[in-house]
Each structure stands twice: as structure tokens, then as C-alpha cells.
Amino acid sequence: MVGTGPGAPDLVTPRARKAIQEADVVVGYRTYLDLVADLISPHQEVLSSAMMQEIDRCRKALELAASGRKVALVCGGDPGIYAMAGLVYELAFAGGSDTPVEVIPGIAALNSCAAILGAPLMHDFAAISLSDLMTPWPVIEKRLFAAAMADFVTVIYNPRSRKRTTQIVRAREIMLEHRDPATPVGIVSGATRPHETVRLASLETMLEHEIAMQTTVIIGNSATFTRDGRMVTPRGYGDKYGL
């Protein structure tokens, strides 16, 4: 399992590069494979597939590895954060496979987006996906309420798609029940890629900006502030040491 990071070639870790280059077979969603095309040589076998074929990809990777081949199953970001590391283990355990599996971490969307925005994750935070393809919406709502009430900085993954347009609206409503409308919100789309866009907004104005599947939304807590185009959540050094 190889995490290739948010998209920029120089944010693929050395360990991930080595794993891809040394693999006999590279397996992945075609968009992610395109992002690391320069790391794949002509002598390597490449198996690509479309979105929503995660189970097939993971099964094929396990089958190839069980046959003795070295396989790099590629995914964007980090394999263990809203990706396929868990699925690989589930399939391996269910099938009684003893094939060695290694997870090579990558820079996740929340890391890269936070760095682009400034330092919004300096204190406790929660990450919540609004995709209800596999998680029932009532469960997601419960988690949104909990994060809002506990004053966590909240990272929203999968905020909106062509078919899912109301979830981000409801998420904002829940946050507004517990936070000031002026609470800073960072909106990053296509982080580290050529089409990257960055917007600073507030809970009140966030829906005025374009939010799509490649967007990560970071909603600040009660102490988060913006200045000079940067979003910052204090850790508490100022209160403790009088900065």
C-alpha cells in the first residue's frame, strides 16, 4: 500500500518512490497512477481501474502478491486515511491470506491543506467525511454534532459531489448551532496540483465559494483567526507564556 500524497511530485516521500520503482506490478486508480507516471518504467506491469472499483483493485493486488510478485497498490494521500489500507487487511483476513502487507504512509489532504492555509490544526481537531456511500448519514450527522459541540477544528472530506449537494449545507447548519458565524473557514481545492485554489471564508459565507469532491474544508474552532491571508488556531502558548 503506497500513499502518493496530495498530488505534487515533490511531496511523494522517498520511501513511496522506492516502493513504486521496485515493484513488479503497480496497481491503482488511473488518476493517481497518472500523478506518478514518471516513477513507473516500461518494464513494469501497470493495472489501472476506474473509481468505485476499490474491492477489485485490492483483491487483484493480493492475488498478485500471493503469486510471489512485488506489488505496489497506489492511492492518493495516505493509505490509512479514507483510503484502502483497511480494505486490504479486511480482504486478507477474510481470505486467510498470509501475504505480507506493508503500508507506506503519504502526506494526507488534511496535512497539505493545513500547510497551504497556515496553521489551522495546531490544536485538537476532527476529520469527518460527508460521503454517505458507506456510512449512514445519521451517523455522520452525529459526528458533526459531537465535533461542533466539543469545539474541535473540523476537517471536512468529500464535502460535495454532483449527486451529493445537501450534506455540506447541513454540516454548516450544525456548526452554526454551536459556533459564531464569523468562525474562519479554509477552502482548498486540488491541493498542490496545478489547478489548486485557496479561499478563506467564514461559516456565514463559506457556501458562496465553489466546493466540490476535490475540495477539503477546514472549519476553525472558537479561537481560530485569520491574518495576512493565513488561518491560525492558537495552541495556547500566548496564554501560558504571554507571547
C-alpha positions, 0 to 999 in steps of 0.5 A: 500500500503506497500513499502518493500524497496530495498530488505534487511530485515533490511531496511523494516521500522517498520511501513511496518512490522506492516502493513504486520503482521496485515493484513488479506490478503497480496497481491503482486508480488511473488518476493517481497512477497518472500523478506518478507516471514518471516513477513507473518504467516500461518494464513494469506491469501497470493495472489501472481501474476506474473509481468505485472499483476499490474491492477489485483493485485490492483483491487483484493486488493480493492475488498478485502478491500471493503469486510471489510478485512485488506489488505496489497498490497506489492511492492518493494521500495516505493509505490509512486515511479514507483510503484502502489500507483497511480494505486490504487487511479486511480482504486478507483476513477474510481470505486467510491470506498470509501475504505480507502487507506493508503500508507506506504512509503519504502526506494526507489532504488534511496535512497539505491543506493545513500547510497551504492555509497556515496553521489551522490544526495546531490544536485538537481537531476532527476529520469527518467525511460527508460521503454517505456511500458507506456510512449512514448519514445519521451517523455522520450527522452525529459526528458533526454534532459531537465535533461542533459541540466539543469545539474541535477544528473540523476537517471536512472530506468529500464535502460535495459531489454532483449527486451529493449537494445537501450534506455540506449545507447541513454540516454548516447548519450544525456548526452554526448551532454551536459556533459564531458565524464569523468562525474562519473557514479554509477552502482548498481545492486540488491541493498542490496540483496545478489547478489548486485554489485557496479561499478563506471564508467564514461559516456565514459565507463559506457556501458562496465559494465553489466546493466540490469532491476535490475540495477539503474544508477546514472549519476553525474552532472558537479561537481560530483567526485569520491574518495576512491571508493565513488561518491560525488556531492558537495552541495556547502558548500566548496564554501560558507564556504571554507571547 
